């Protein structure tokens, strides 16, 4: 990726097409990105924080 992101918690991001995916919010730009591919998610309608006691 071309620059570092300011990230707080992992998120479950919901988009207008009904999909939910793991992602993060860039705190500087307010844009959401998918964890699987790192791409910008343009049609976000909401997100909730995701916390787990297991990492991979």
C-alpha positions as CSV (number, residue, x, y, z in Angstrom):
1,X,0.0,0.0,0.0
2,X,1.3,3.5,-0.8
3,X,0.9,4.8,2.8
4,X,0.4,3.8,6.4
5,X,-3.1,3.8,7.8
6,X,-4.2,5.1,11.2
7,X,-6.3,2.2,12.5
8,X,-8.1,1.6,15.8
9,X,-10.3,-1.5,15.9
10,X,-11.1,-4.1,13.3
11,X,-14.6,-3.6,12.0
12,X,-17.4,-5.6,10.4
13,X,-18.4,-3.3,7.5
14,X,-21.9,-3.3,5.9
15,X,-22.4,-2.1,2.3
16,X,-25.5,-1.1,0.4
17,X,-25.6,-4.4,-1.6
18,X,-26.1,-6.3,1.7
19,X,-22.6,-7.7,2.1
20,X,-20.7,-7.7,5.4
21,X,-16.9,-8.0,5.4
22,X,-14.1,-7.5,7.8
23,X,-12.4,-4.1,7.3
24,X,-11.0,-1.0,8.9
25,X,-11.6,2.7,8.9
26,X,-8.8,5.1,7.9
27,X,-9.1,7.7,10.7
28,X,-7.5,10.4,8.6
29,X,-9.7,10.1,5.5
30,X,-12.9,8.5,6.9
31,X,-12.7,5.8,4.2
32,X,-13.4,2.1,4.8
33,X,-11.1,-0.6,3.4
34,X,-11.6,-4.4,3.2
35,X,-9.3,-6.6,5.2
36,X,-9.3,-9.4,2.5
37,X,-8.0,-7.2,-0.4
38,X,-7.2,-3.8,1.1
39,X,-9.5,-2.1,-1.4
40,X,-11.7,1.0,-0.6
41,X,-15.3,0.1,0.1
42,X,-17.3,3.0,-1.5
43,X,-20.9,2.1,-0.5
44,X,-20.6,1.6,3.3
45,X,-23.9,2.1,5.2
46,X,-22.6,1.1,8.7
47,X,-19.9,-0.7,10.7
48,X,-19.5,-2.2,14.1
49,X,-16.3,-2.9,16.1
50,X,-15.0,-6.5,16.0
51,X,-13.1,-7.8,19.0
52,X,-11.7,-11.3,19.4
53,X,-9.4,-13.0,21.9
54,X,-8.0,-15.2,19.1
55,X,-5.6,-13.9,16.5
56,X,-4.3,-15.5,13.3
